[in-house]
Amino acid sequence: MKLFKRSTYSASVQQDAVYLFDIEFRDPCWDSVLQAASAPDYTFDVWELQTLTFNQMVDQSLGLACFGYTYSLEYQDSGPLWDSVTNTGPSLAHYSLGTCTSGTTPCSYGGTIHSLDWEGVHPFKIVGQNGRYNAGQSRGANGLWKTIESDTFHVTIRNPCRRSEPNLDNGISVNDMENWVWE
């Protein structure tokens, strides 16, 4: 920005001066102090309806002034299904974010895994961002500002068939068959 000034006390050509300065307009949402979302570890059977409940992130400086929070569930590169060639994790299309009211109430991702490829322990993070995506929003990056990741939490997927034991009445009792020694 330029500011022009003329001295009324001088008649010389040096009576005019230009002051150059910059003004930076910064949305306060870029400077929010965020506390990450958090989730415990979970264990589910394949084919079981899963609910991954997590505590929401918190904007400790501005509260909900940045229009709420946006979340994504991310598979971590240390997981057994991570593809190091394409540098991507598996599809998480089977998980969807449930109703998540901005504030302090817990949120959850839910879904069902139908593939035995998922058997094992899988690392995840919840990525929180203040704001809500809106392609027409002039504030922030399409309505979004700062991002913060949760600590890693683990989801263990078990195969219930490994714990099944047929019994004499043609019913099934569930035990931990993985630790049995067959003779």
VENZI-V55464 format. One record per backbone hydrogen bond with DSSP energy under -1.0 kcal/mol. NH is the residue of the N-H (numbers start at 1). CO is the residue of the C=O. If there is no record, write none. Layout:
NH,CO  NH,CO
This chain:
3,19  5,17  7,15  15,12  17,5  19,3  21,1  30,27  31,28  32,29  35,58  38,55  42,154  44,156  46,158  47,113  48,45  50,111  52,109  54,107  55,38  58,35  60,33  60,58  63,59  65,62  67,64  70,129  72,127  74,125  76,123  79,76  82,79  83,88  87,83  88,83  95,92  96,110  98,108  107,54  109,52  110,96  111,50  118,115  119,116  120,157  122,155  124,153  125,74  127,72  128,148  129,70  130,146  131,68  134,142  137,134  141,144  142,140  143,139  145,130  148,128  150,126  153,124  155,122  156,42  157,120  158,44  162,159  163,160  164,161  165,173  167,171  170,167  173,165  175,163  177,175  180,177
